[in-house]
């Protein structure tokens, strides 16, 4: 196991292999460490195979779902990236020919980003690869278990949503 992957296992780092945490803490750490492991590998593969970052992939995914494009502010909300960082991501993707910025109906206060045909083609290739990578990463998990975990973790997500304080995180 390389150092980057090993460092992602928060269960061991935070409480050791035989931590005496409460079940809720252990579950949270397991979900967090699993997410970090998978995200680290997806980031590595996106960079290696497409020269792209995960935020670029996420932004393109949002634009792919909205054929008429999205306002930059809406992109910021959907990707949980600051307005300034969304602008930088869009500028980079625009320079690479994957995104186009438009001002609808001449309203210069509003900027909409839309995927170009090259951007659509690139995203479709990245999305297919992403799906394959997840299948590969989870190859040792029985499909019935994946379906069961989907439901069970959904219950955890629902409980978390029911007990949020302050401004609720919408997902």
C-alpha angles and dihedrals in degrees: 000000000000122000095254093054093042091052090054094065097097093174091069097035096052101039111004128243094298100037116170096217126145114265093254092054092046091050092048092050091047092051091045095048092045091051091049093049093050095042092051091053094045090050090050093049094046090052094044099044103030107016086237135129127229091247089054090050091048092049092049090049090057092048091047090057091051108055092187091053131240136262112254091243091056090048088053092053095045095047096037089232122133119258091249093052092046089054090052092048092049092047091052093047089046091052088052091051096247100108134037125202118218135183105217118223091354094290100147091191091068126065121188123193120210132177116252119223088262089050091051091050093048093047092050090053092046092047092051090049091046091053090050092048091053090048088051094046091050096039093117093055118090112242090233089056091050089053091047093048090050089059097039096048087046087063090052090049091049092050091048091050090050091056103043118129128208118006108004119237106235117214 
